[in-house]
Amino acid sequence: MYRLLSTATARASATEGRAQCCGRRGTHRWAGLPPLSHGWAGGLGLGLGLALGAKLAGALKGAVPVPPPADPETPPQAESPLEPPLATGCPQARAPPPSRCFAKAIASSRDLLHRIKDEVGAPGIVVGVSVDGKEVWSEGLGYADVENRVPCKPETVMRIASISKSLTMVALAKLWEAGKLDLDVPVQHYVPEFPEKEYEGEKVSVTTRLLISHLSGIRHYEKDIKKVKEEKAYKALKMLRETMASDQEKDLKGKGEKNNEKQDCAKTKTEQDNEAKYRNAKPCKKKNDFEQGELYLKEKFENSIESLRLFKNDPLFFKPGSQFLYSTFGYTLLAAIVERASGYKYLDYMQKIFHDLDMLTTVQEENEPVIYNRARFYVYNKKRRLINTPYVDNSYKWAGGGFLSTVGDMLKFGNAMLYGYQVRLFKNTNENLLPGYLKPETMVMMWTPVPNTEMSWDKEGQYAMAWGVVEKKQTYGSCRKQRHYASHTGGAVGASSVLLILPEELDTEALSDKVPPRGVIVSIICNMQSVGLNSTALKIALEFDKDRFDC
């Protein structure tokens, strides 16, 4: 009302001012009218104000007051202490309000991800965390599309790379459970197009089980068998040297000082020979995966059988079962086995699995379809400038590294695996539990480390069946305790990923008030290649595991 009165009075005063200050021109315009006095102008303004006020009073009565416009120089206040305002130049998709139970874990994990993102120069990164089967945090940092300034968000779709192997394992496991697949017969039983193999003149068999755990001897992207063997020999000698040094240290601790002095004076001939071998066995420099031409194939393959021509006639690098050699091409052969054992095309069979698991945003990567929320992928050139990655066609390796997904779908997948693994422990306390997507004995088989294998992203673990597994271990009292977990990482052109499952350490005598899945699952995807994410995921999982008992 005060504003209405002020406006009316001001207009009346302005009218009076024009009449008095216009000189001859003003006299001509208002000729024949009496001059306006100061009192008349004031009265007119007051009257207009009262009339307008009375008319608007009814309309304004009961209305919700509108706050005055904010001062543009005053910074906006944060809505919640848990959701700080976004920093300029570093977009951060605002996630749903997180549970206050995990406020500390979320804050520390977000800070850790910002540090990793800044350290490697990643354009964007997305994280999702599930605790006891419920998603408690998902958030995007940075950009999904740098050129168009599209921020990352929980719904952002990225390449999951080799986590695709764990998805393919579910297809193989379902066929094995149904009796349609024998893991231990030669692969030619299902795929006769793959030729029988020999190693050093001896006929050998490649089986589905060996393919799953990368023990088949089939090559990866490196075609030079000499370089691969030299690298393997070098790693073996290095490991032997470290083991001998550790054993020697233990022996020295168990002997007296006099014996220690003698041991220090001279080394045995065996030790000297081993050191000489170690010095002379340094391998030729082997290209990393991102320097291999096959990683950038642009050719479209119609099916898995057609993809076999890339490697089926190449010699085996090792005798099947003797040595671990990580091979994405091995999973291309597994896709062909899925097709023959199921009677469906590989992608059709996988889409059925994704539908069952409610993974609605997980699809094979193709260039033509419009895929909502798909990110772009980046790499740094030799001048350390951010550039778009070249176009690639992943149809030759759907099974080993060709799927797109979101962190939400990865959490659903992880929870389905964890439920199947744990449900056997709860059957005695809760008979109404639904069965897992995979049987408990299948999950135990999948998560049991296989001898002669390696887990490149955590030296403490071994490869199992399409999962890396670290077993529970504690060597000394009140010292480091190694938790049991399963994970798989991924590296593709312009992308890095990890899915990590940290099961709860359950007390079998106190399960009456609990239901599976019990544990923490972390998924991280990133649109930058060569970013190691497993240790980050494990740190985040342990933070949430620590906070869950405070809820």
C-alpha positions as CSV (number, residue, x, y, z in Angstrom):
1,M,0.0,0.0,0.0
2,Y,2.8,2.3,0.9
3,R,4.3,1.7,-2.6
4,L,1.0,2.6,-4.3
5,L,0.7,5.8,-2.4
6,S,4.2,6.8,-3.1
7,T,3.8,6.1,-6.8
8,A,0.6,8.1,-7.1
9,T,2.0,11.1,-5.3
10,A,5.2,11.0,-7.4
11,R,3.2,11.0,-10.6
12,A,1.0,13.9,-9.4
13,S,4.1,15.8,-8.4
14,A,5.7,15.1,-11.8
15,T,2.6,16.4,-13.6
16,E,2.7,19.6,-11.6
17,G,6.4,20.0,-12.3
18,R,5.9,19.7,-16.0
19,A,3.2,22.4,-15.9
20,Q,5.3,24.9,-14.0
21,C,8.6,24.3,-15.7
22,C,7.7,24.2,-19.4
23,G,7.7,28.0,-19.9
24,R,5.7,29.3,-22.9
25,R,5.3,25.7,-24.3
26,G,3.6,24.6,-21.1
27,T,1.3,27.7,-21.0
28,H,0.1,27.0,-24.5
29,R,-0.6,23.3,-23.8
30,W,-2.7,24.0,-20.7
31,A,-4.4,27.1,-21.9
32,G,-7.8,27.7,-20.4
33,L,-7.3,25.5,-17.4
34,P,-6.8,26.9,-13.9
35,P,-3.3,26.5,-12.4
36,L,-2.8,23.4,-10.2
37,S,-1.8,24.2,-6.6
38,H,0.4,22.1,-4.4
39,G,-2.5,21.1,-2.2
40,W,-4.6,19.9,-5.1
41,A,-1.8,17.7,-6.4
42,G,-1.3,16.1,-3.0
43,G,-5.0,15.5,-2.6
44,L,-5.3,13.9,-6.0
45,G,-2.4,11.5,-5.2
46,L,-3.8,10.6,-1.8
47,G,-7.3,10.0,-3.3
48,L,-6.0,7.7,-6.1
49,G,-3.9,5.8,-3.6
50,L,-6.9,5.2,-1.2
51,A,-9.1,4.1,-4.1
52,L,-6.6,1.6,-5.5
53,G,-5.8,0.3,-2.0
54,A,-9.4,-0.4,-1.3
55,K,-9.9,-2.2,-4.6
56,L,-6.8,-4.4,-4.1
57,A,-7.3,-5.1,-0.4
58,G,-9.7,-8.0,-1.1
59,A,-7.5,-9.6,-3.7
60,L,-4.4,-9.4,-1.4
61,K,-6.2,-10.7,1.6
62,G,-5.0,-14.2,2.5
63,A,-2.4,-14.3,-0.3
64,V,1.0,-15.9,0.4
65,P,3.5,-13.1,0.8
66,V,6.3,-13.0,-1.8
67,P,9.8,-12.4,-0.5
68,P,11.5,-9.3,-1.8
69,P,13.9,-9.8,-4.7
70,A,17.4,-10.9,-3.5
71,D,20.2,-8.4,-3.7
72,P,22.3,-9.5,-6.7
73,E,25.5,-8.9,-4.7
74,T,24.4,-11.1,-1.8
75,P,25.5,-14.8,-2.2
76,P,22.7,-17.3,-2.0
77,Q,22.5,-19.4,1.2
78,A,23.0,-23.1,1.0
79,E,19.8,-25.1,1.3
80,S,21.4,-27.6,3.6
81,P,24.8,-28.0,5.2
82,L,25.0,-31.4,3.4
83,E,24.6,-29.8,0.0
84,P,27.1,-27.0,-0.5
85,P,26.6,-24.6,-3.4
86,L,28.1,-25.7,-6.7
87,A,31.5,-24.2,-7.5
88,T,31.8,-22.0,-10.6
89,G,33.5,-23.9,-13.4
90,C,33.2,-27.3,-11.8
91,P,29.6,-28.6,-12.3
92,Q,28.3,-31.0,-9.8
93,A,24.9,-32.7,-10.3
94,R,22.8,-32.1,-7.2
95,A,21.9,-35.6,-5.9
96,P,18.8,-36.4,-3.9
97,P,19.2,-35.4,-0.2
98,P,21.3,-38.1,1.3
99,S,20.6,-40.0,4.5
100,R,22.0,-38.2,7.5
101,C,23.2,-41.5,8.7
102,F,26.0,-41.4,6.0
103,A,26.7,-37.7,6.0
104,K,30.3,-38.1,7.2
105,A,31.0,-40.9,4.7
106,I,29.5,-38.9,1.8
107,A,31.5,-35.8,2.7
108,S,34.8,-37.7,2.9
109,S,34.1,-39.7,-0.2
110,R,33.1,-36.7,-2.2
111,D,36.3,-35.0,-1.2
112,L,38.3,-38.1,-2.2
113,L,36.6,-38.2,-5.7
114,H,37.3,-34.5,-6.2
115,R,41.0,-35.1,-5.5
116,I,41.2,-38.1,-7.8
117,K,39.3,-36.1,-10.6
118,D,41.7,-33.2,-10.2
119,E,44.8,-35.4,-10.0
120,V,44.1,-37.3,-13.3
121,G,42.4,-34.4,-15.1
122,A,39.2,-36.3,-15.7
123,P,36.4,-34.3,-17.3
124,G,33.7,-36.1,-15.4
125,I,33.1,-38.9,-12.9
126,V,30.0,-40.5,-11.4
127,V,29.7,-42.5,-8.2
128,G,27.0,-44.6,-6.7
129,V,26.9,-46.4,-3.3
130,S,24.5,-49.0,-2.0
131,V,24.3,-50.2,1.7
132,D,22.4,-53.3,2.5
133,G,20.5,-53.3,-0.8
134,K,19.5,-49.6,-0.7
135,E,21.1,-46.9,-2.8
136,V,22.2,-44.2,-0.3
137,W,24.3,-41.9,-2.5
138,S,24.8,-41.2,-6.1
139,E,26.4,-38.1,-7.6
140,G,28.1,-36.7,-10.7
141,L,31.1,-34.4,-10.7
142,G,32.4,-32.5,-13.7
143,Y,31.2,-32.8,-17.3
144,A,29.7,-35.6,-19.3
145,D,30.1,-33.4,-22.4
146,V,32.8,-30.7,-22.1
147,E,31.9,-29.0,-25.4
148,N,28.3,-28.4,-24.6
149,R,28.9,-28.0,-20.8
150,V,26.6,-30.9,-19.9
151,P,27.2,-31.9,-16.3
152,C,27.6,-35.4,-15.0
153,K,24.6,-36.7,-13.0
154,P,23.6,-40.1,-11.6
155,E,21.8,-40.9,-14.8
156,T,24.8,-40.4,-17.0
157,V,25.6,-43.3,-19.3
158,M,29.2,-44.3,-19.8
159,R,31.3,-47.2,-21.0
160,I,31.8,-49.8,-18.3
161,A,34.5,-51.6,-20.3
162,S,35.6,-54.9,-18.7
163,I,32.9,-55.0,-16.1
164,S,31.1,-56.4,-19.2
165,K,32.9,-59.7,-18.4
166,S,31.1,-60.0,-15.1
167,L,27.8,-59.5,-16.9
168,T,28.7,-62.2,-19.4
169,M,29.5,-64.6,-16.5
170,V,25.9,-64.4,-15.4
171,A,24.8,-65.7,-18.8
172,L,27.3,-68.5,-18.6
173,A,26.2,-69.3,-15.0
174,K,22.5,-69.4,-15.9
175,L,23.2,-71.8,-18.8
176,W,25.4,-74.0,-16.5
177,E,22.7,-74.1,-13.8
178,A,20.1,-75.1,-16.5
179,G,22.3,-78.0,-17.7
180,K,22.8,-76.4,-21.1
181,L,26.5,-75.7,-20.7
182,D,29.4,-78.0,-19.6
183,L,32.3,-75.8,-18.4
184,D,34.9,-78.5,-18.9
185,V,34.4,-79.8,-22.4
186,P,36.5,-78.4,-25.3
187,V,35.0,-75.2,-26.8
188,Q,34.7,-77.0,-30.2
189,H,31.8,-78.9,-28.8
190,Y,29.8,-75.6,-29.0
191,V,31.8,-73.6,-31.5
192,P,33.3,-75.9,-34.1
193,E,34.4,-72.8,-36.1
194,F,37.2,-72.3,-33.5
195,P,40.0,-74.6,-34.6
196,E,41.6,-77.2,-32.4
197,K,44.9,-76.0,-30.9
198,E,48.4,-77.2,-30.3
199,Y,51.1,-75.9,-28.0
200,E,54.7,-76.8,-28.7
201,G,53.6,-79.7,-30.9
202,E,51.2,-81.1,-28.3
203,K,47.4,-81.1,-28.8
204,V,45.7,-79.2,-26.1
205,S,42.1,-78.4,-25.1
206,V,40.6,-74.9,-24.4
207,T,37.6,-75.1,-22.2
208,T,34.9,-72.6,-21.1
209,R,36.2,-72.7,-17.5
210,L,39.7,-71.8,-18.6
211,L,38.4,-69.0,-20.8
212,I,36.5,-67.5,-17.9
213,S,39.5,-67.3,-15.7
214,H,42.0,-66.2,-18.5
215,L,43.9,-69.4,-18.4
216,S,43.3,-70.5,-22.0
217,G,46.5,-69.1,-23.5
218,I,44.5,-67.0,-26.1
219,R,46.2,-63.7,-26.7
220,H,45.0,-60.2,-25.6
221,Y,45.7,-57.1,-27.8
222,E,49.5,-57.7,-27.9
223,K,50.3,-60.0,-30.8
224,D,54.0,-60.3,-30.2
225,I,54.4,-63.6,-28.3
226,K,58.0,-63.0,-27.5
227,K,57.3,-59.7,-25.7
228,V,54.5,-61.3,-23.6
229,K,56.7,-64.3,-22.6
230,E,59.6,-62.1,-21.6
231,E,57.3,-59.9,-19.5
232,K,55.9,-63.0,-17.8
233,A,59.3,-64.4,-17.1
234,Y,60.5,-61.0,-15.7
235,K,57.5,-60.8,-13.4
236,A,58.0,-64.4,-12.2
237,L,61.7,-63.7,-11.3
238,K,60.8,-60.5,-9.6
239,M,58.2,-62.3,-7.5
240,L,60.7,-65.1,-6.7
241,R,63.3,-62.6,-5.6
242,E,60.8,-60.8,-3.3
243,T,59.7,-64.2,-1.8
244,M,63.3,-65.2,-1.1
245,A,64.1,-61.9,0.5
246,S,61.1,-62.3,2.7
247,D,62.0,-65.8,3.7
248,Q,65.6,-64.8,4.3
249,E,64.4,-62.0,6.6
250,K,62.4,-64.5,8.6
251,D,65.3,-66.9,8.9
252,L,67.6,-64.1,10.1
253,K,65.1,-63.2,12.9
254,G,65.2,-66.8,14.1
255,K,69.0,-67.0,14.3
256,G,71.6,-65.5,16.7
257,E,73.7,-62.5,16.0
258,K,76.8,-64.5,15.2
259,N,75.0,-66.4,12.5
260,N,73.6,-63.1,11.2
261,E,77.1,-61.8,10.8
262,K,78.2,-64.8,8.7
263,Q,75.1,-64.5,6.6
264,D,75.8,-60.8,5.9
265,C,79.4,-61.5,4.8
266,A,78.6,-63.7,1.9
267,K,75.6,-64.7,-0.2
268,T,75.0,-68.1,-1.4
269,K,75.7,-69.0,-5.1
270,T,71.9,-69.6,-5.7
271,E,71.1,-66.1,-4.6
272,Q,73.8,-64.6,-6.8
273,D,72.6,-66.6,-9.8
274,N,69.0,-65.4,-9.2
275,E,70.1,-61.8,-9.0
276,A,72.0,-62.1,-12.2
277,K,69.0,-63.6,-14.0
278,Y,66.8,-60.8,-12.6
279,R,69.2,-58.2,-14.0
280,N,69.5,-59.8,-17.4
281,A,65.8,-60.7,-17.8
282,K,64.4,-57.2,-18.2
283,P,61.8,-57.5,-21.0
284,C,61.5,-55.5,-24.2
285,K,59.2,-52.6,-23.8
286,K,55.7,-53.8,-24.5
287,K,53.0,-51.5,-25.7
288,N,50.2,-50.8,-23.3
289,D,46.7,-51.7,-24.4
290,F,45.9,-48.1,-25.6
291,E,48.8,-48.3,-28.1
292,Q,47.4,-51.4,-29.7
293,G,45.7,-51.0,-33.0
294,E,42.9,-53.6,-32.4
295,L,41.6,-51.4,-29.5
296,Y,40.5,-48.8,-32.1
297,L,38.7,-51.1,-34.6
298,K,36.0,-49.4,-36.6
299,E,34.7,-52.5,-38.4
300,K,31.1,-53.6,-37.6
301,F,30.8,-57.3,-36.8
302,E,27.3,-58.9,-37.2
303,N,27.8,-61.6,-34.6
304,S,30.2,-63.2,-32.2
305,I,31.1,-66.0,-34.7
306,E,32.2,-63.5,-37.2
307,S,34.4,-61.7,-34.6
308,L,36.4,-64.9,-34.1
309,R,38.3,-64.3,-37.3
310,L,40.4,-61.7,-35.5
311,F,42.3,-64.2,-33.4
312,K,41.1,-67.8,-34.0
313,N,44.1,-68.8,-36.2
314,D,46.7,-67.2,-33.9
315,P,48.9,-69.6,-31.8
316,L,48.3,-70.0,-28.1
317,F,50.8,-68.0,-26.0
318,F,50.9,-70.5,-23.2
319,K,49.7,-74.0,-22.5
320,P,46.0,-73.9,-21.3
321,G,45.8,-73.9,-17.5
322,S,49.5,-73.2,-17.0
323,Q,49.7,-69.4,-16.9
324,F,47.3,-66.4,-16.5
325,L,47.0,-64.2,-19.5
326,Y,44.2,-61.6,-19.4
327,S,42.3,-61.8,-22.7
328,T,39.3,-59.9,-23.9
329,F,39.3,-62.0,-27.0
330,G,38.7,-65.0,-24.8
331,Y,35.4,-63.5,-23.9
332,T,34.5,-63.0,-27.5
333,L,34.8,-66.8,-27.8
334,L,32.6,-67.1,-24.7
335,A,29.9,-64.9,-26.4
336,A,29.8,-67.4,-29.2
337,I,29.5,-70.3,-26.7
338,V,26.5,-68.4,-25.1
339,E,24.8,-68.2,-28.5
340,R,25.2,-71.9,-29.3
341,A,24.3,-73.1,-25.8
342,S,21.3,-70.9,-25.4
343,G,20.0,-70.9,-29.0
344,Y,19.7,-67.1,-28.9
345,K,21.8,-64.3,-30.2
346,Y,24.3,-63.1,-27.6
347,L,22.8,-59.6,-27.3
348,D,19.2,-60.9,-27.1
349,Y,20.1,-63.3,-24.3
350,M,21.9,-60.5,-22.4
351,Q,19.0,-58.2,-22.8
352,K,16.7,-60.8,-21.2
353,I,19.1,-60.9,-18.2
354,F,19.2,-57.2,-18.0
355,H,15.4,-57.1,-17.9
356,D,15.3,-59.7,-15.1
357,L,17.8,-57.7,-13.1
358,D,15.9,-54.4,-13.7
359,M,19.0,-53.0,-15.4
360,L,17.0,-50.8,-17.8
361,T,19.8,-48.4,-18.9
362,T,22.4,-51.1,-19.7
363,V,22.8,-51.6,-23.4
364,Q,25.5,-52.6,-26.0
365,E,27.4,-49.6,-27.3
366,E,26.4,-48.7,-30.8
367,N,26.9,-45.4,-32.6
368,E,23.6,-45.2,-34.5
369,P,21.0,-45.4,-31.7
370,V,20.0,-42.3,-29.7
371,I,20.9,-43.2,-26.1
372,Y,19.7,-40.7,-23.6
373,N,22.3,-39.2,-21.2
374,R,25.2,-40.8,-23.0
375,A,28.5,-39.1,-22.2
376,R,31.3,-38.2,-24.5
377,F,34.8,-39.7,-24.0
378,Y,38.1,-38.0,-23.7
379,V,41.9,-38.4,-23.7
380,Y,44.9,-36.1,-23.4
381,N,47.1,-35.7,-26.5
382,K,50.9,-35.5,-26.4
383,K,50.6,-31.8,-25.6
384,R,48.5,-32.5,-22.6
385,R,45.4,-31.0,-24.3
386,L,42.0,-32.6,-23.7
387,I,40.6,-34.1,-27.0
388,N,37.8,-36.3,-28.0
389,T,38.6,-40.0,-28.4
390,P,38.4,-41.4,-31.9
391,Y,35.4,-43.3,-33.1
392,V,35.5,-47.0,-32.3
393,D,33.2,-50.0,-32.9
394,N,33.1,-52.4,-30.0
395,S,30.9,-55.1,-31.7
396,Y,33.9,-57.5,-31.8
397,K,34.0,-57.5,-28.0
398,W,30.5,-57.1,-26.6
399,A,31.1,-59.8,-24.0
400,G,34.5,-58.5,-22.9
401,G,34.1,-54.8,-22.9
402,G,31.3,-53.5,-25.1
403,F,28.4,-52.4,-22.8
404,L,27.2,-49.0,-21.6
405,S,25.5,-48.5,-18.2
406,T,24.9,-46.2,-15.2
407,V,26.1,-46.4,-11.6
408,G,22.5,-47.2,-10.6
409,D,22.3,-50.2,-12.8
410,M,25.7,-51.4,-11.6
411,L,24.5,-51.2,-8.0
412,K,21.4,-53.3,-8.9
413,F,23.7,-55.9,-10.5
414,G,26.0,-55.9,-7.5
415,N,23.1,-56.3,-5.1
416,A,21.7,-59.3,-7.1
417,M,25.1,-61.0,-6.9
418,L,25.5,-60.3,-3.2
419,Y,22.0,-61.5,-2.4
420,G,22.7,-64.8,-4.2
421,Y,26.0,-65.2,-2.3
422,Q,24.5,-64.6,1.1
423,V,20.9,-66.0,1.0
424,R,22.1,-69.4,2.0
425,L,23.2,-68.0,5.4
426,F,19.7,-66.7,6.1
427,K,17.5,-69.7,5.1
428,N,17.5,-71.1,8.6
429,T,16.2,-67.8,10.1
430,N,13.9,-66.7,7.3
431,E,12.2,-69.4,5.2
432,N,10.2,-66.8,3.2
433,L,13.2,-65.4,1.4
434,L,13.1,-65.4,-2.4
435,P,15.8,-67.3,-4.2
436,G,18.7,-65.4,-5.7
437,Y,19.1,-64.8,-9.4
438,L,22.0,-67.2,-9.3
439,K,22.2,-70.2,-6.8
440,P,24.3,-69.8,-3.7
441,E,26.7,-72.6,-4.8
442,T,27.1,-70.9,-8.2
443,M,28.0,-67.6,-6.5
444,V,30.5,-69.4,-4.2
445,M,32.1,-71.0,-7.2
446,M,32.3,-67.6,-9.0
447,W,33.9,-65.9,-6.1
448,T,36.4,-68.6,-5.2
449,P,40.0,-67.6,-6.3
450,V,41.4,-69.8,-9.1
451,P,45.1,-71.0,-8.7
452,N,47.7,-69.6,-11.1
453,T,45.7,-66.4,-11.6
454,E,46.4,-62.7,-11.0
455,M,44.4,-59.6,-10.0
456,S,46.1,-56.7,-11.6
457,W,44.2,-54.0,-9.8
458,D,44.9,-55.4,-6.3
459,K,48.0,-57.6,-5.8
460,E,46.5,-59.0,-2.6
461,G,43.9,-60.9,-4.6
462,Q,43.4,-63.4,-7.4
463,Y,41.1,-63.7,-10.4
464,A,38.1,-66.0,-9.9
465,M,35.4,-66.4,-12.5
466,A,35.0,-63.0,-14.2
467,W,35.6,-61.3,-10.8
468,G,38.8,-60.4,-8.9
469,V,38.6,-61.6,-5.3
470,V,40.5,-60.6,-2.2
471,E,40.1,-63.0,0.7
472,K,39.9,-62.1,4.4
473,K,43.3,-62.1,6.0
474,Q,45.1,-60.8,9.1
475,T,48.8,-61.7,9.8
476,Y,49.5,-59.8,13.0
477,G,47.4,-58.9,16.0
478,S,46.2,-55.2,16.2
479,C,47.6,-54.7,12.7
480,R,46.2,-54.4,9.2
481,K,43.1,-56.5,8.6
482,Q,42.4,-57.4,5.0
483,R,38.6,-57.5,4.2
484,H,37.0,-60.0,1.8
485,Y,35.6,-58.3,-1.3
486,A,35.0,-58.9,-5.0
487,S,35.5,-56.4,-7.8
488,H,36.1,-55.8,-11.4
489,T,37.6,-52.8,-13.1
490,G,37.4,-51.6,-16.7
491,G,39.5,-49.6,-19.1
492,A,38.3,-48.7,-22.6
493,V,38.9,-45.9,-25.1
494,G,38.1,-42.8,-23.1
495,A,36.6,-44.6,-20.1
496,S,37.5,-46.2,-16.8
497,S,35.2,-48.0,-14.4
498,V,34.9,-50.2,-11.2
499,L,32.3,-52.2,-9.5
500,L,33.2,-53.3,-5.9
501,I,31.2,-55.5,-3.5
502,L,32.2,-55.5,0.2
503,P,30.1,-58.1,2.0
504,E,29.3,-57.6,5.6
505,E,31.2,-59.8,8.0
506,L,28.1,-61.7,9.3
507,D,27.7,-63.4,12.6
508,T,25.7,-66.5,11.8
509,E,24.2,-66.6,15.3
510,A,22.7,-63.0,15.0
511,L,20.8,-63.1,11.7
512,S,17.2,-63.2,12.9
513,D,16.6,-59.5,12.4
514,K,18.5,-59.2,9.1
515,V,17.8,-59.9,5.4
516,P,20.2,-60.1,2.5
517,P,21.9,-58.4,0.8
518,R,24.2,-57.2,3.6
519,G,27.2,-55.1,2.6
520,V,28.4,-52.1,0.7
521,I,28.6,-51.8,-3.0
522,V,30.4,-49.0,-4.9
523,S,30.3,-48.2,-8.6
524,I,32.4,-45.5,-10.2
525,I,32.5,-44.6,-13.9
526,C,34.6,-42.0,-15.6
527,N,34.9,-40.6,-19.1
528,M,38.8,-40.6,-19.1
529,Q,40.9,-43.7,-19.9
530,S,43.7,-45.1,-17.7
531,V,42.2,-44.0,-14.4
532,G,42.8,-46.6,-11.6
533,L,39.6,-46.6,-9.5
534,N,39.7,-49.8,-7.4
535,S,41.5,-48.5,-4.4
536,T,39.3,-45.4,-4.4
537,A,36.2,-47.6,-4.5
538,L,37.5,-49.7,-1.6
539,K,38.2,-46.6,0.5
540,I,34.7,-45.4,-0.1
541,A,33.2,-48.8,0.7
542,L,35.1,-48.9,4.0
543,E,33.9,-45.4,4.9
544,F,30.3,-46.3,4.4
545,D,30.8,-49.6,6.2
546,K,32.2,-47.7,9.2
547,D,29.3,-45.2,9.2
548,R,26.5,-47.9,8.8
549,F,26.8,-48.9,12.4
550,D,26.2,-45.3,13.6
551,C,22.7,-45.3,11.9
